[in-house]
Amino acid sequence: MVASAYGETLVKPLANGYGDDVDEFVDGIGIEIIPLDRPLAKRVAELRGEHPALQLPDAAVVAAAQLRGARLLTFDERLQSVAQS
């Protein structure tokens, strides 16, 4: 999970005192938090150039999956299509 998505995931749990529960869940199922480094940022920019309607957070998630050779888990068919391109 790209770090920016992880941060978004924590907003409400932290506000409600459940941040540690989220961390336990993430750690328990083996999710890796991926930093937004230069290669990832470059792929994000490439994706946004190829798909102008793609928003930065979505592009970051797709780019992270692509660079890791991982399958993107989403119910968003548009994102799934971009990830497989």
N, C-alpha and C positions, 0 to 999 in steps of 0.2 A: 504494500500500500504506500503510495507516494506520501511524503510527509505532510503536504498541504491537505490532502484528503483526510489523513489521520487527525490533523488539527481541527478540521471541520467536524469530524465525527465526535470529537471531545467537547464541543461547545456546550450543549445542553447537559450531558452527564456531569461535567465539571460544575456547572451552575447549580445542579441539583445534588451535588455531593457524591456522585457515582463515578468519578474519574478513575479511581482505582479498580472498580469493577470492569470498566472497559479495558484497562491495561491487562488485567488478569485474563480476560477473554481473548484479547489479541495475542498475548503470549501463549495462552493455552492451546490455541489452534495453529500456532506457528507462523503468524503473519509477520513478515519482515517490513520494517518501516524504511522506505527508500528516500535518501536525501535528494533534494532537487539540485543536482550538480550540473556542470557545464554540458556534458553529453546529453543528459536528459533535457535540459533547457533548449538545446539545439534541436532535438527531435520534436519537442513541443512546438517550436517555431515552424519547423518544416510541416508538421501536421496542420497548424493553423493556416499556413500558406496554401496547402492543398485543399483544405476544407474551411473556407472563410467563416462559415456559420458556427464552427466548433469553438466553444468557449474555453478559456485558459484552464480551468479546473478539469474539465473533461479531457482536454488534450494532454494534460499532465498524467492522468490516469492511464490513458491509452498508450502514451509514450513509454511509461514505466513498464507496462505489460509487454510491449513490443521489445524493448531493450533487454528485458529479462527472459524473453522467450516463454512468457507465461500466458495462459489463457485468461482473457478478461472476463470476469464474472459480473454480468450486468443484465438487467431486464430491458435495457434501452437498445432496441434493435439498430438504431442509427449508430450508436457507439460501437456495437459489436461489428457492424459492417466496416466502420473506419478501422477498427483494430485488426481486421482480417485483410485489409488492403495492403 
